C-alpha cells in the first residue's frame, strides 16, 4: 500500500502561481503524483491537476525535467 504523505499538509486552495507548493506534488520526471501518493480527495486532486497545468502553460512549472 502506498504511503499517503501530503494529506495533512495540503492547502485549502491550490494556486497556480505558487510553484514551490505545486512542485511538491510532482515527481522527479515532472509528472503529477497519483491520488494514492498524495492522499488528497478526488476534488482536491482535480484542483491540483488544474493548477499544475495552468502553471505549466505560463512557464512557471516544467512540462518535463531532464534528470
Secondary structure, 3 states (H helix, E strand, C coil): CCCCCCHHHCCCCCCCCCHHHHHCCECCCCCECCHHHHCCCHHHHHHHHHHHHHHHHCCCCCCCCCC
